[in-house]
Amino acid sequence: MKKFSIKELAKIIAAKEPNIQQSVTGISIDSRTTKAGDCFFAIKGAHFDGSDYVNDAFAKGAVCAVVNMDSCLGSTLLTTGRRNDNTKHTIILTVDDTTKALGLLAKEYRKICGFKVVAITGSVGKTTTRQIAYHILSKHFKCCQSPKNFNNEIGLPLTLLAAKPNDEIIIAELGSNNPGEIDYLTKIAQPNIAVVTNVYAAHLTGFGNLQTIKKEKSSIANGLQKDGVLIINANIKTNIANRIVTFGKSDKCDVKAENICLDGLQSRFTIDGVQIKLPLAGIGNIENTLAAFAVCRELGIKINDFAKEIKTLPVISMRAEPMQIGKLTVINDCYNANPASMKNAIEILSELGSKKKRRTVFICGEMAELGGQTNFLHSELGKAIAEAKIRLLLAVGKSAEITADSAKKNAEYDLQTKCFEDTILVCSELENFIKDDDVVLVKGSRTAKLEIVIEKLKEIFS
């Protein structure tokens, strides 16, 4: 991070400016990882208040702290400006909302730094698209990307503020559970390139319907630079003033995949006549790759260089991650789930089982945040499982029981199903159901914590 004087920082976040010239060299929201020279933002959440840890941050070397006014009224820190020890004077900056203050700082930092910003949103594929784009661009530019899925009102500002003064490109994710969040985030990021990977039913508890999701994702264009470009799945219709680049499989797309061949855990296709050998499975990842290439092309990367460099793309953790556990082939896709990503994963499982001529097993967790459509969409998932002729379904959670019932009802073959109340119970019976040489997909929303199943499979079959 580029240095800020505490006085400059205070002006940006609309706090009272102290008469001191000391500088801030980093930003922290966690007192456990605060470093000397940091400014500690005391973020207030539903179940915690960062102001409780201000002294701990100062003890780690923080030079100032930003605290909500309502969290520190009457605090000795606010009235004395000193720590409760014998160390030097410290600075407390008070604001109405520390989260909004963090956003203001990130927005200003983005303005004064010379880097370009690529911002990616979508119902499915944000992280994979980001990882592909970063893998290619980092070979040509000094790049910084979102750590993990830092894509909300705290994570995005931290991504921008983590950029070094000499970074040329920042690749960020923008996520949303409720209307208005993407608009807020994109106006902080002010992207040069904005990407919408796709629009599907997800987070319906907050959005209610698909049209609202489409509007939310498309609002990423609201923060685009005047000469910025929106890269968008050709399935999405939008009417923005900025330049638009589309990607997909139809002839009308600006970036188009042709000659597609799904080959187990890999894929092959061509872009502009050049063959792409993608070390990822599934049609969904081909679309993610098209979006990533569209980004790279805007930044000057040629298709031949892209094709050469994508061959070395590393595995993306818990996102259709292939694993060999003893004689088991496992697809670890348990980071999260919605109807679209479930469909993609089932297609990968079916293709891989057919190629290897092995039994297909789906350890299926619930899909969270689907609101009033929860039962319907879990039932539809069951139909997709039956259509893919999955041989064994282990359903985890109450809503997944609906999936199992639907799959059994629609299967015109001998489909074996078993329902479990939670992840711990399914782990206790894995040895009774899973066999050597099975091809196993493990997928569900974060609430299911299905990574525990992966560890249990390692324990049993390694």
C-alpha positions in Angstrom: 0.0 0.0 0.0 1.1 3.5 -0.8 1.8 5.6 2.4 -0.8 8.0 3.7 -0.3 10.6 6.4 -2.8 10.2 9.2 -3.9 13.7 8.5 -4.6 12.8 4.8 -6.5 9.7 5.9 -8.6 11.6 8.3 -9.6 14.1 5.6 -10.6 11.3 3.2 -12.9 9.5 5.7 -14.3 12.8 7.1 -12.8 12.4 10.6 -11.3 15.2 12.6 -7.8 15.9 11.3 -5.1 15.4 14.0 -2.2 17.8 14.1 0.4 15.0 13.4 2.5 14.0 10.4 2.9 10.3 11.1 2.2 8.0 8.2 0.1 4.9 7.7 1.7 2.1 5.7 -1.0 -0.5 5.8 -4.7 -1.3 6.7 -5.9 -3.9 9.1 -9.3 -5.0 10.3 -8.0 -7.9 12.5 -6.0 -7.1 15.6 -4.4 -10.6 15.4 -2.7 -9.8 12.2 -2.1 -6.0 12.6 1.5 -4.9 11.8 3.6 -1.9 12.8 2.5 1.2 10.9 -1.1 -0.1 10.2 -4.3 1.9 10.6 -6.8 -0.4 12.4 -10.4 -0.1 11.2 -12.7 -1.3 14.0 -15.4 -2.8 11.8 -18.7 -3.4 13.6 -20.7 -6.5 12.7 -23.9 -8.2 13.8 -22.0 -10.2 16.4 -18.8 -8.3 17.1 -17.4 -4.8 17.5 -13.8 -4.2 16.4 -13.6 -1.3 18.9 -13.2 -4.0 21.6 -9.8 -4.9 20.0 -8.3 -1.4 19.5 -5.9 -1.8 22.4 -4.7 -5.1 20.9 -4.1 -3.5 17.6 -2.1 -0.7 19.2 0.0 -3.3 21.1 0.9 -4.8 17.7 2.1 -1.5 16.4 -0.9 0.2 14.8 -0.3 4.0 14.6 -4.0 4.9 14.5 -7.5 3.4 14.7 -10.7 4.3 13.0 -13.7 3.7 15.4 -17.5 4.2 15.2 -18.5 7.1 17.3 -21.3 5.1 18.9 -18.9 2.3 19.8 -16.5 4.4 21.7 -18.6 7.1 23.5 -17.2 7.3 27.0 -14.2 5.3 26.1 -10.9 6.2 27.7 -9.3 5.8 24.3 -11.5 8.5 22.8 -10.9 11.0 25.6 -7.2 10.4 26.2 -5.9 9.2 22.9 -3.6 6.9 24.8 -3.3 3.1 25.2 -3.7 1.5 28.6 0.0 1.0 28.9 3.3 3.0 29.0 3.7 3.2 25.2 3.7 6.3 23.0 0.7 8.5 22.0 -1.8 7.0 19.6 -4.5 8.4 17.4 -8.2 7.6 17.4 -10.3 8.7 14.4 -14.0 8.6 14.9 -16.5 8.2 12.1 -20.2 7.4 11.8 -19.6 4.0 10.0 -16.2 2.4 9.8 -17.2 0.1 6.9 -18.2 3.1 4.8 -15.0 4.9 5.9 -13.0 1.9 4.6 -14.8 2.2 1.3 -14.1 5.9 1.1 -10.4 5.3 1.6 -10.3 2.6 -1.0 -12.2 4.7 -3.5 -9.7 7.6 -3.0 -6.7 5.2 -3.2 -8.0 3.8 -6.4 -8.2 7.3 -7.8 -4.7 8.4 -6.9 -3.0 5.2 -8.0 -2.2 4.5 -11.6 -3.4 0.9 -11.8 -6.2 -0.4 -13.9 -9.1 -2.3 -12.3 -10.8 -5.4 -13.7 -14.0 -6.1 -11.7 -15.9 -9.4 -12.1 -19.4 -10.3 -11.0 -21.9 -13.0 -11.9 -24.0 -15.8 -10.4 -21.4 -18.5 -11.1 -17.8 -18.5 -12.1 -16.4 -15.2 -10.6 -13.5 -16.8 -8.8 -12.5 -19.1 -11.6 -12.7 -16.3 -14.2 -10.5 -14.1 -11.8 -8.0 -16.9 -11.3 -7.6 -17.5 -15.1 -7.3 -13.8 -15.9 -4.7 -13.4 -13.1 -2.8 -16.5 -14.2 -2.3 -15.0 -17.7 -2.0 -11.3 -16.9 0.5 -11.8 -14.1 3.0 -13.1 -16.7 2.9 -9.8 -18.5 2.0 -7.2 -15.8 2.5 -6.5 -12.1 -0.9 -7.8 -10.9 -2.8 -8.0 -7.6 -6.0 -10.0 -7.2 -8.7 -10.5 -4.6 -7.5 -12.9 -1.8 -9.9 -15.8 -1.8 -13.3 -14.3 -2.4 -12.9 -10.8 -0.9 -15.9 -9.5 -2.8 -18.1 -7.6 -0.4 -18.2 -4.1 1.2 -15.1 -5.0 3.3 -13.3 -7.4 1.0 -13.3 -5.2 -2.1 -11.8 -2.2 -0.3 -9.1 -4.4 1.3 -8.3 -5.8 -2.2 -7.8 -2.3 -3.6 -5.8 -1.1 -0.5 -3.5 -4.1 -0.7 -2.2 -3.0 -4.1 1.4 -1.8 -4.1 2.3 1.5 -5.7 3.9 -0.2 -8.7 1.0 -2.6 -9.4 -0.4 -2.2 -12.9 -3.6 -4.3 -12.8 -6.0 -5.2 -9.9 -8.4 -8.0 -10.5 -11.3 -7.9 -8.1 -14.6 -9.8 -7.5 -17.8 -8.1 -6.7 -20.4 -10.2 -4.9 -24.0 -9.4 -3.8 -26.7 -10.9 -1.7 -29.1 -8.0 -1.9 -30.1 -5.2 -4.4 -27.8 -2.2 -4.4 -24.6 -3.9 -3.3 -22.9 -4.2 -6.7 -23.7 -0.5 -7.4 -22.0 0.5 -4.2 -18.9 -1.7 -4.9 -18.4 -0.8 -8.5 -18.4 2.9 -7.6 -15.6 2.2 -5.2 -13.7 0.1 -7.7 -14.3 2.4 -10.8 -13.3 -0.4 -13.1 -11.7 0.0 -16.5 -13.1 -3.4 -17.4 -16.2 -4.9 -15.9 -17.3 -8.5 -16.4 -20.6 -10.3 -15.9 -20.0 -14.0 -16.2 -23.7 -15.0 -16.2 -27.0 -14.5 -14.5 -28.8 -17.4 -12.8 -31.0 -18.0 -9.8 -28.9 -17.5 -6.7 -29.4 -15.6 -3.4 -33.1 -15.5 -4.0 -33.7 -14.8 -0.3 -32.4 -11.3 -0.9 -33.3 -10.8 -4.6 -36.6 -12.5 -4.9 -36.5 -13.2 -8.7 -34.2 -13.5 -11.7 -35.0 -10.1 -13.1 -33.8 -8.4 -10.0 -30.5 -10.5 -10.1 -30.0 -9.4 -13.7 -30.5 -5.8 -12.8 -28.1 -6.2 -9.9 -25.3 -7.8 -11.9 -25.7 -5.4 -14.8 -25.3 -2.5 -12.4 -21.5 -3.2 -12.3 -21.5 -0.9 -15.4 -22.5 2.0 -13.2 -19.0 2.5 -12.0 -17.2 2.0 -15.3 -14.7 4.6 -16.4 -16.0 6.7 -19.3 -13.7 4.7 -21.7 -14.4 1.4 -19.9 -15.7 -1.8 -21.4 -18.4 -4.2 -20.2 -17.6 -7.9 -21.0 -20.8 -9.8 -20.7 -22.2 -13.3 -21.4 -24.1 -13.2 -24.7 -27.1 -14.6 -22.9 -27.6 -11.4 -21.0 -29.2 -8.4 -22.7 -28.3 -4.9 -21.5 -28.6 -1.3 -22.7 -25.6 0.6 -21.3 -23.8 3.5 -23.0 -20.3 1.9 -22.6 -18.7 -0.4 -25.1 -19.8 -4.0 -24.8 -17.9 -7.2 -25.6 -19.9 -10.4 -25.6 -18.7 -14.0 -25.1 -20.3 -17.4 -25.7 -20.8 -20.1 -28.3 -23.0 -18.3 -30.9 -21.8 -16.8 -34.1 -22.8 -13.3 -32.9 -20.4 -13.3 -30.0 -17.3 -11.1 -30.0 -15.3 -13.9 -28.3 -16.6 -17.3 -29.4 -15.8 -20.9 -28.5 -15.8 -23.4 -31.3 -15.0 -27.1 -31.8 -15.8 -27.9 -28.2 -14.6 -31.2 -26.8 -15.2 -32.2 -23.2 -12.6 -34.7 -22.2 -13.0 -35.8 -18.6 -11.3 -33.4 -16.3 -10.1 -31.3 -19.2 -11.6 -29.5 -22.2 -10.5 -28.5 -25.7 -11.9 -25.8 -27.9 -10.8 -23.1 -30.3 -10.9 -19.3 -30.2 -10.2 -17.6 -33.5 -8.9 -20.8 -34.9 -6.4 -21.4 -32.1 -6.8 -24.5 -30.0 -7.2 -24.0 -26.2 -6.3 -26.9 -24.0 -8.0 -26.1 -20.7 -7.0 -28.1 -17.6 -10.6 -27.6 -16.2 -13.7 -29.7 -16.8 -17.2 -28.6 -17.9 -18.9 -26.2 -20.3 -19.2 -23.7 -17.5 -15.4 -23.4 -17.3 -15.2 -22.9 -21.0 -17.4 -19.8 -20.6 -15.2 -18.6 -17.7 -12.2 -19.0 -20.0 -13.9 -17.0 -22.7 -14.6 -14.2 -20.3 -11.0 -14.3 -19.0 -9.6 -14.1 -22.6 -11.9 -11.2 -23.4 -10.3 -9.4 -20.4 -6.8 -10.3 -21.5 -7.4 -9.3 -25.1 -8.5 -5.8 -23.9 -5.2 -5.5 -22.1 -3.2 -6.5 -25.2 -2.7 -10.3 -24.7 -2.7 -12.2 -28.0 -4.6 -15.5 -28.4 -1.5 -17.6 -29.1 0.1 -16.4 -25.8 -3.2 -17.0 -24.0 -3.4 -20.6 -25.4 0.2 -21.3 -24.4 0.0 -19.9 -20.9 -3.4 -21.4 -19.8 -2.0 -24.9 -20.1 -0.2 -24.3 -16.8 -3.3 -23.0 -14.9 -3.2 -24.4 -11.3 -6.0 -26.2 -9.6 -8.6 -23.9 -8.2 -9.4 -25.1 -4.6 -12.9 -26.5 -4.0 -14.2 -25.5 -7.4 -14.6 -28.6 -9.5 -11.2 -29.5 -8.0 -10.1 -33.0 -9.2 -8.6 -35.2 -6.6 -7.4 -38.8 -6.6 -7.9 -40.4 -3.2 -6.6 -43.9 -3.4 -8.7 -45.5 -6.2 -11.4 -42.9 -5.9 -11.7 -40.0 -8.3 -13.2 -37.1 -6.4 -14.6 -33.8 -7.7 -14.2 -31.4 -4.8 -16.8 -28.7 -5.6 -17.9 -28.0 -2.0 -17.1 -24.2 -1.8 -20.7 -23.2 -2.6 -23.8 -24.1 -4.7 -26.7 -22.7 -6.6 -28.9 -24.3 -9.3 -26.6 -23.3 -12.2 -23.4 -24.5 -10.5 -25.1 -27.7 -9.5 -26.1 -28.3 -13.1 -22.5 -27.7 -14.3 -21.1 -30.0 -11.7 -23.5 -32.8 -12.5 -22.6 -32.6 -16.1 -18.9 -32.9 -15.2 -19.6 -36.0 -13.0 -21.7 -37.7 -15.7 -19.0 -37.0 -18.4 -16.2 -38.3 -16.2 -18.1 -41.4 -15.1 -18.9 -42.2 -18.7 -15.3 -41.7 -19.8 -13.9 -43.8 -17.0 -16.7 -46.3 -17.2 -17.2 -46.1 -13.4 -20.1 -45.7 -11.0 -21.1 -42.1 -10.4 -21.8 -40.9 -6.9 -23.2 -37.5 -5.8 -22.8 -36.4 -2.2 -25.3 -33.5 -2.4 -25.7 -30.8 0.2 -28.4 -28.2 0.3 -28.5 -25.0 -1.8 -28.9 -22.1 0.5 -30.6 -18.6 0.1 -33.2 -19.7 -2.4 -36.1 -18.1 -0.6 -39.6 -19.1 -1.6 -38.3 -21.2 -4.5 -36.2 -23.5 -2.3 -38.4 -26.6 -2.6 -39.0 -26.1 -6.4 -35.4 -25.7 -7.2 -34.3 -28.6 -5.1 -36.9 -30.7 -6.9 -35.6 -29.5 -10.2 -32.1 -30.5 -9.1 -33.4 -34.1 -8.5 -34.7 -34.2 -12.1 -31.3 -33.2 -13.4 -29.6 -35.9 -11.3 -32.0 -38.5 -12.9 -31.4 -37.2 -16.4 -27.6 -37.5 -15.9 -28.2 -41.1 -14.7 -26.1 -40.7 -11.5 -26.0 -44.1 -9.8 -25.8 -43.2 -6.1 -27.1 -40.0 -4.4 -26.3 -39.3 -0.8 -28.4 -36.2 0.2 -27.3 -34.1 3.1 -29.9 -31.8 4.8 -33.6 -31.3 4.9 -33.9 -29.6 1.5 -31.7 -32.2 -0.1 -34.3 -34.8 0.9 -36.6 -33.1 -1.7 -33.8 -33.5 -4.3 -33.5 -37.2 -3.4 -37.3 -37.8 -3.6 -37.5 -36.0 -7.0 -34.4 -37.9 -8.4 -35.9 -41.3 -7.3 -39.3 -40.4 -8.8 -37.8 -39.3 -12.2 -35.1 -42.0 -12.5 -36.0 -44.6 -15.1 -33.1 -46.8 -13.8 -31.9 -48.2 -10.5 -30.9 -45.1 -8.6 -29.8 -45.7 -5.0 -30.5 -42.8 -2.6 -29.9 -42.2 1.1 -30.7 -39.1 3.1 -28.8 -37.8 6.1 -29.6 -35.0 8.5 -26.2 -33.4 8.5 -22.6 -33.8 7.3 -21.4 -35.6 10.4 -23.9 -38.4 9.9 -23.1 -38.9 6.2 -19.4 -39.1 7.2 -20.2 -41.9 9.7 -21.6 -44.1 6.9 -19.4 -43.3 3.9 -17.7 -46.7 4.2 -21.0 -48.4 3.8 -21.8 -46.7 0.4 -18.6 -45.6 -1.3 -16.5 -48.2 -3.2 -13.1 -48.2 -4.7 -13.1 -46.9 -8.3 -16.2 -44.7 -7.8 -16.3 -41.2 -9.3 -17.6 -39.0 -6.5 -18.9 -35.4 -6.7 -19.1 -33.5 -3.4 -21.0 -30.3 -3.6 -23.3 -28.1 -1.6 -23.6 -24.6 -0.1 -21.1 -23.4 2.5 -23.6 -24.0 5.3 -23.3 -27.8 4.6 -19.5 -27.7 5.3 -19.0 -30.6 2.9 -15.2 -30.2 3.0 -15.5 -32.5 6.1 -16.6 -35.2 3.7 -13.5 -34.7 1.6 -11.3 -35.2 4.7 -13.2 -38.3 5.7 -12.8 -39.8 2.2 -9.0 -39.2 2.5 -9.0 -40.9 5.9 -10.9 -44.0 4.6 -9.4 -44.4 1.1 -5.9 -43.0 1.1 
